[in-house]
Amino acid sequence: MKIVLLSGGSGKRLWPLSNDSRSKQFLKVLRNSEGKLESMVQRVWGQIESAGLRDHALIATSKPQVEMIYNQLGSEIDVIVEPERRDTYPAIALAATYLYSVEGVSLNETVVVMPVDPYVEESFFHKTKELDQVLNESGADMALMGVKPTYPSEKYGYIVPQIGTTHDAPYMNVQSFREKPREEEAALMIEQAALWNCGVFAFKLDFIINILLSHGLPIQYDEMAKQYDKLPKNSFDYEVVEKANHIVALPYEGDWKDLGTWNTLTEEIATPLIGKGIITDNSLNTHIINELDIPITLLNLSNVVVAASPDGILVSDKASSPMIKEVMKHADQRPMYEERRWGRYRVLDYLKYPDGKEVLTKRICIGTGQNLSYQYHLLRDEVWTVVSGNGEMILNDKRFPVKAGDVLVISKQSKHSLRAETEMDIIEVQTGSELIEEDIVRLAFDWNEIMELCTV
C-alpha cells in the first residue's frame, strides 16, 4: 500500500500567519506530548510513523511548499512536486504516474490519498490500512473512508450509502454525495447511516492509470510533468469519484476535525497566549497568537482571536473569523516570513523609491550544520551583517570563516554560499531594480558538492 498526502492550500483562511508558502498545515500552534509547539503536518507525520506507515508515505505538493516540508519534516521525505498549482485531480494524476513510472509500483497496488492535515488520533491511520482489504473484498473501483458523525454538521460533505445500509456494516456501498447540507437534511442522512466525507479514498493504481490512458494522457512521470498545464483544473471528486461505477465506504468511529479556520483551530490550541502579550482574566475564550516581537495586550474581550505576523494583524470575533478568506481573496502581497530547508527568514522592511530602486531588509536564521545553496543574482546587490554565530563562507569559489560582527558585500553575479557551524543570525540588505525570488540562479545545494567547485 502507498499513501499520498496532499499538501495544498493558498494560505488565506488562517491569515496573517498563513500565506502562499506557509499554509495552515505548517503553523506551529499545537502542543505535542512533550509540550513543544508543532504544526499539523508534523503531528500527522508523527502519527503516520507511529502507525508503521512511514515508508509507505509520500507528499504531493506545489513548489512554494517544498522548502517548508523539508524544514519541518527533514530532507529525506519523498516529495512529488507539481510544476504549478492546479487542483486535486492533476495532483493525484501526477502522483500516480510517479508511483508507476519512477517507483515501479505494481498496477495492483492500493494507493490511499488523504489530506496532509486532518486533526485525528493515531487510530485513524491504523484504520486506513483496512482500505486495501475493503478494495479486495468488494471489487469496487474506489474505497472511501468516512467518519461517523457526532452531530448534524452543515460544514462538512456527506457520503450517503445505499438504502438499507445499517450503521454496523463493515463497509457500505455508496449511493451519492451531498455537500454541506442544511442541518435538517444532515440529521436525516445520519439516520440513514451517512458518513462525513473526510477526503480519504483508495484505489488500485491501474484504476487511475487506465483513466489517464483513456483520456490520451501520458503515464510517464516526466511527460506528465511537461503536459501538466493541459490537465483540467478540477477536483478529483468531480473528475473521478463522482464518475466511478462502484464505490464503497469504510466507517471510522473516532475523533476527526478540520482545523481550517481560526475558530476551529483555537479549539485545539492548549494555551490562550502564544508569543508576547497579556490577556486579562475577564477575557474568556480568547486567544492571542503573536509572531512579532511587539507585545499585544487584550483587555476584557471574550470570544476573540488576535493573530499577528510580519504579514499583518488580524483582530476578529471567532464566529466571524471564517470571513477572512473572502476578505483577503484579492490581496497580493509577497510572504514576509518563510521557512526553508536551511532555516527561516523574516522581512523587516521594504522600500521602493521613485526611480525604481528597491531596498529589502531581511533577518535570516541558518540552523546549525545547514547551508544556503551556491547561487548568484543578476539584478541585486546584497550586504550581510553577521549578528550571531559562526560558519564558513564561499564567495566566488573562495572559502573563509565568518563570525558575529563580520560584514560581507555580495555584488551582482557573485557566486556565494554559507554554512553555519553554529546557528547564525544575519541581517541581509538587498538593493536592486527588482527584488524577486526568480532572480536567484542556484548552482548547487549539497555542501560537499559546493566545496568541489571552490578553487581555494
C-alpha positions in Angstrom: 0.0 0.0 0.0 1.1 3.5 -0.8 -0.1 6.7 0.9 -0.2 10.0 -0.9 -0.6 13.0 1.4 -1.9 16.1 -0.5 -0.4 19.3 0.8 -2.1 22.3 -0.8 -3.8 25.5 0.2 -3.4 29.1 -0.6 -2.9 30.3 3.0 -5.9 32.7 3.2 -8.1 31.0 5.8 -5.6 31.5 8.6 -4.1 34.8 7.5 -1.9 36.5 8.6 0.1 33.5 10.0 -0.5 31.6 6.8 0.5 32.8 3.3 1.2 31.3 -0.1 4.3 29.5 1.1 3.1 28.7 4.6 -0.4 27.2 4.5 -2.3 26.2 7.6 -0.6 22.8 7.9 2.7 24.4 8.7 1.7 26.7 11.6 3.3 25.6 14.8 0.5 26.2 17.2 -0.3 22.7 18.6 1.3 21.1 21.6 2.9 17.6 21.2 3.3 15.0 24.0 6.4 16.8 25.2 4.7 20.2 25.4 6.5 21.6 22.5 4.8 23.5 19.7 4.3 21.6 16.4 2.5 22.0 13.2 -0.4 20.0 11.8 1.9 18.3 9.2 4.4 17.4 11.9 1.7 15.9 14.0 0.3 13.9 11.2 3.7 12.7 10.0 4.5 11.6 13.6 1.2 9.6 13.7 1.9 8.0 10.4 5.4 6.9 11.6 3.9 5.5 14.9 1.3 3.6 12.8 4.1 1.9 10.9 3.3 3.7 7.6 6.3 6.0 7.3 8.0 4.0 4.5 4.7 3.9 2.5 4.0 7.6 2.5 4.8 10.4 0.0 3.7 14.0 0.0 2.4 15.7 -3.2 2.7 19.5 -3.1 3.5 22.6 -5.1 6.8 24.3 -5.4 6.3 27.1 -2.8 5.7 24.5 -0.1 8.7 22.2 -0.8 11.2 24.1 1.3 8.7 24.3 4.2 8.2 20.5 4.1 11.9 19.8 4.2 12.4 22.3 7.0 9.7 20.7 9.2 10.0 17.0 8.3 13.5 16.6 7.1 15.1 16.4 3.6 14.7 12.6 3.3 10.9 12.9 2.8 9.7 11.7 -0.6 8.0 14.7 -2.2 6.2 14.9 -5.6 6.3 18.5 -6.8 3.6 19.9 -9.0 5.0 22.1 -11.8 2.2 24.6 -11.0 -0.8 24.8 -8.7 -3.9 23.4 -10.2 -6.3 21.1 -8.2 -6.5 17.7 -6.7 -7.2 15.8 -9.9 -4.0 17.0 -11.6 -2.0 16.4 -8.4 -3.2 12.9 -7.9 -2.7 12.1 -11.6 0.9 13.3 -11.4 1.4 11.2 -8.2 0.0 8.1 -9.9 2.5 8.5 -12.8 5.3 8.9 -10.3 4.4 5.8 -8.5 4.0 3.8 -11.7 7.0 5.0 -13.8 9.5 6.2 -11.2 9.0 3.9 -8.2 7.8 1.0 -10.3 4.8 0.3 -8.1 2.6 -2.6 -9.2 -0.6 -1.8 -11.0 -2.4 -4.0 -8.4 -1.1 -1.9 -5.5 -3.6 0.0 -3.4 -3.0 3.8 -3.3 -4.5 5.8 -0.4 -4.9 9.5 -0.9 -5.6 11.8 2.0 -5.1 15.4 3.1 -1.9 16.2 4.9 -3.6 18.0 7.9 -6.5 16.1 9.5 -6.8 16.5 13.2 -7.2 12.9 14.3 -5.9 10.3 16.7 -3.4 7.7 15.6 -6.2 5.1 15.3 -7.3 7.0 12.2 -4.1 5.9 10.3 -4.4 2.3 11.5 -7.9 2.3 10.1 -6.6 3.4 6.7 -4.7 0.1 6.5 -8.1 -1.7 6.1 -8.9 0.1 2.9 -6.7 -2.4 1.0 -8.7 -5.3 2.3 -12.0 -3.5 1.6 -11.0 -2.9 -2.0 -10.1 -6.6 -2.5 -13.2 -7.9 -0.9 -15.7 -5.5 -2.5 -14.1 -5.4 -6.0 -15.1 -1.7 -6.0 -13.4 0.9 -8.2 -12.8 3.0 -5.1 -13.0 2.7 -1.3 -13.6 5.8 0.8 -13.1 6.3 4.5 -15.9 8.2 6.2 -16.3 9.5 9.7 -19.3 8.5 11.7 -21.0 11.9 12.5 -21.4 13.1 16.1 -23.9 15.8 15.2 -25.7 17.1 12.0 -23.0 19.5 10.8 -23.6 22.0 8.0 -19.9 22.4 7.4 -19.0 19.0 6.0 -19.8 16.9 3.0 -21.6 13.6 3.4 -21.2 10.1 2.0 -24.7 8.7 1.5 -24.9 4.9 1.5 -27.4 2.8 -0.5 -30.8 2.4 1.1 -31.0 -0.4 3.6 -27.4 0.0 4.9 -27.0 -0.5 8.6 -24.8 1.5 11.0 -22.8 -1.5 12.0 -21.9 -2.7 8.4 -18.1 -3.3 8.0 -18.3 -1.3 4.8 -21.1 0.1 2.7 -22.0 0.7 -0.9 -22.1 4.4 -1.8 -25.2 5.8 -3.4 -24.4 9.5 -3.6 -22.6 12.5 -2.1 -24.0 15.6 -0.5 -22.0 18.8 0.1 -22.7 20.9 3.2 -26.5 20.3 3.6 -28.8 22.1 5.9 -29.0 20.8 9.5 -32.3 19.1 8.9 -31.1 17.3 5.8 -27.9 16.3 7.7 -29.9 14.8 10.5 -32.0 12.8 8.1 -28.9 11.4 6.3 -27.3 10.5 9.6 -30.4 8.3 10.3 -29.6 6.6 7.0 -26.0 5.8 8.2 -24.4 8.6 6.2 -20.8 9.5 7.0 -18.8 12.7 7.0 -16.5 12.8 3.9 -13.0 13.3 5.3 -11.3 13.3 1.9 -9.7 9.8 2.2 -10.0 7.4 -0.7 -8.2 4.4 -2.0 -7.9 2.7 -5.4 -5.8 0.3 -7.3 -3.1 2.0 -9.2 -4.3 0.6 -12.5 -7.7 2.3 -12.0 -6.1 5.8 -12.4 -3.5 4.7 -15.0 -6.4 3.4 -17.2 -8.3 6.6 -16.8 -5.3 8.6 -17.9 -4.8 6.3 -20.9 -8.5 6.6 -21.9 -8.1 10.4 -22.0 -4.9 10.2 -24.1 -2.7 11.4 -21.2 0.8 10.2 -20.6 1.5 7.7 -17.8 5.2 8.5 -17.6 6.1 11.0 -14.9 8.4 13.2 -16.9 6.0 13.5 -19.7 3.1 14.2 -17.4 5.0 17.0 -15.7 5.6 18.6 -19.2 1.9 18.4 -20.0 0.7 19.3 -16.6 -0.9 22.5 -17.7 -3.1 20.6 -20.1 -4.9 18.7 -17.3 -8.3 20.0 -16.3 -8.1 22.3 -13.3 -10.7 20.3 -11.4 -11.1 18.4 -8.2 -10.5 14.6 -8.1 -14.0 14.3 -6.7 -15.5 15.9 -9.8 -13.2 14.2 -12.4 -13.1 10.7 -10.9 -15.0 9.9 -7.8 -18.4 11.1 -9.0 -18.0 9.2 -12.3 -16.9 5.9 -10.8 -19.3 2.9 -11.2 -18.8 1.2 -7.9 -17.7 3.0 -4.7 -17.7 1.6 -1.1 -17.1 3.4 2.2 -15.3 2.3 5.3 -16.7 3.9 8.5 -14.3 5.4 11.0 -15.6 5.8 14.6 -13.3 8.3 16.2 -12.4 12.0 16.6 -11.9 13.9 13.4 -11.7 17.7 12.8 -10.9 20.1 10.0 -8.9 22.9 11.7 -9.3 25.2 8.7 -10.4 28.4 10.4 -9.4 30.4 13.4 -12.5 29.5 15.4 -11.9 25.7 14.9 -8.1 25.9 15.2 -8.2 27.8 18.5 -10.4 25.0 20.0 -7.3 22.8 19.9 -4.7 25.4 20.9 -3.8 24.5 24.5 -2.8 27.9 25.7 -4.7 31.2 25.2 -1.4 33.0 24.5 1.4 32.2 22.1 4.1 34.8 21.8 4.4 38.1 23.6 1.3 39.5 25.2 -1.1 39.8 28.1 -4.8 38.7 28.3 -6.8 39.8 31.3 -8.7 37.2 33.3 -12.1 38.6 32.3 -11.4 37.8 28.6 -13.0 34.4 28.1 -12.4 32.0 25.2 -9.9 34.4 23.7 -6.6 33.7 22.0 -3.5 35.7 21.0 -1.1 34.1 18.5 1.7 36.6 18.1 4.8 36.0 16.0 6.0 39.6 16.3 8.5 41.0 18.9 5.9 43.6 19.9 3.7 42.6 22.8 -0.1 42.6 22.4 -2.3 43.4 25.4 -6.0 42.4 25.4 -8.5 43.8 27.9 -11.9 42.4 28.7 -12.7 41.0 25.2 -14.2 37.5 25.0 -14.6 35.1 22.1 -11.9 36.9 20.2 -8.8 35.8 18.2 -5.8 38.1 17.6 -3.2 36.8 15.2 -0.1 38.8 14.3 2.8 38.1 12.0 5.1 40.0 9.7 2.3 39.7 7.0 -0.2 41.6 9.1 -2.5 41.6 12.1 -6.0 40.1 12.4 -8.5 41.0 15.2 -11.8 39.2 14.9 -14.5 37.6 17.0 -14.2 33.9 16.5 -17.6 33.4 14.8 -16.6 35.9 12.1 -13.1 34.6 11.5 -14.0 32.3 8.5 -14.8 35.5 6.6 -11.1 36.2 6.3 -10.7 34.1 3.2 -13.2 36.1 1.3 -11.9 39.4 2.6 -8.3 38.5 1.6 -9.1 36.8 -1.8 -7.8 39.7 -3.9 -4.8 40.5 -1.7 -1.5 40.1 -3.4 1.4 40.5 -1.0 4.7 38.8 -1.0 5.2 36.5 2.0 7.0 38.3 4.8 8.0 35.1 6.6 9.2 31.8 5.2 10.8 28.6 6.4 13.4 26.9 4.2 15.2 23.6 4.4 18.2 25.5 5.9 16.2 27.7 8.4 13.9 30.7 8.1 13.8 34.4 7.3 11.6 37.4 8.1 11.3 40.5 6.0 11.9 43.5 8.3 11.5 46.4 5.8 10.8 47.1 2.1 11.0 50.3 0.2 10.6 51.3 -3.4 12.0 54.7 -4.5 10.6 56.9 -7.3 13.5 56.0 -9.5 12.5 52.3 -9.3 15.3 51.2 -6.9 14.1 48.7 -4.3 15.6 48.0 -0.9 14.6 44.9 1.1 15.9 44.1 4.6 15.7 40.5 6.0 16.6 38.8 9.2 17.9 35.3 8.3 18.4 32.4 10.6 20.5 29.4 9.4 20.4 26.3 11.5 23.4 24.5 12.9 25.0 22.4 10.2 22.8 23.8 7.5 23.8 25.7 4.4 22.4 28.0 1.7 22.6 27.0 -1.9 25.5 28.1 -4.0 23.9 30.9 -6.0 24.2 34.3 -7.7 21.9 37.2 -8.6 21.5 39.2 -11.8 19.5 42.1 -10.5 20.6 42.9 -7.0 23.5 43.5 -4.6 23.5 42.3 -1.0 25.2 43.3 2.2 25.2 40.8 5.0 25.9 41.6 8.7 26.5 38.6 10.8 24.7 39.2 14.1 25.5 35.9 15.9 27.0 32.5 15.3 29.9 31.4 13.1 30.4 29.5 10.0 32.1 29.2 6.6 31.5 31.4 3.7 32.2 30.7 0.0 32.4 33.8 -2.3 33.3 33.4 -5.9 34.8 29.9 -5.2 36.9 31.2 -2.2 36.4 29.8 1.3 36.9 31.7 4.5 35.5 31.7 8.1 32.8 34.2 9.2 31.7 35.2 12.7 29.5 37.7 14.5 30.4 41.2 13.6 31.6 40.5 10.1 30.1 42.5 7.2 30.0 40.8 3.8 29.4 42.7 0.5 28.0 40.5 -2.3 27.7 42.2 -5.6 25.6 41.2 -8.7 26.7 37.9 -10.3 28.9 37.0 -7.3 28.6 33.3 -6.5 28.1 32.7 -2.8 27.0 30.3 -0.1 27.3 30.0 3.7 27.3 27.0 6.1 26.5 27.5 9.7 28.8 25.8 12.2 26.5 27.1 15.0 23.1 28.7 14.5 23.6 32.0 12.7 21.6 35.2 12.6 22.3 37.5 9.6 20.8 40.9 8.6 20.6 41.0 4.8 20.0 44.2 2.9 19.2 43.8 -0.8 19.3 46.6 -3.3 18.4 46.5 -7.0 15.9 47.1 -9.7 13.7 44.0 -9.0 13.9 42.0 -5.8 12.3 38.7 -6.6 13.0 35.1 -5.9 13.2 34.4 -9.6 16.5 36.4 -9.6 18.3 33.6 -7.8 20.4 31.3 -10.0 21.2 28.2 -8.0 24.4 26.2 -8.9 24.4 23.5 -6.2 22.6 22.6 -2.9 24.8 20.0 -1.2 27.7 21.4 0.8 30.1 18.7 -0.4 29.2 19.4 -4.0 29.6 23.2 -3.4 33.1 22.7 -1.9 34.2 20.8 -5.0 33.5 24.0 -7.0 35.9 26.0 -4.9 39.5 26.7 -6.1 40.9 27.7 -2.7 
